[in-house]
Amino acid sequence: MANTSNQNNNHIATDDLAFSAYLKMRGYPLIRSNSIRSKKSFVFNLEKNKAEELKLEFINSEFLNFYNELRNMKKML
């Protein structure tokens, strides 16, 4: 999993596109996107302890399988 950091008690930042999409699907609001040099990240309104729980849920989800298959199919184009 890509970098996820704690912004404050209720915000996390992540550069993981798949995890960001998963959070949006689960209804967590995107606060903003950051761009520092060529590094992009997404900031969500989400408590850090809940983020850790959701990371495990995401890793074990069918969504991750879908995302991986999508990337594999894209490589075939």
Secondary structure, DSSP 8 states (H G I E B T S, - for coil): ---EEEEETTEEEE--HHHHHHHHHTT--EEEEEEETTEEEEEEE--HHHHHHHHHHHHTSHHHHHHHHHHHHHHH-
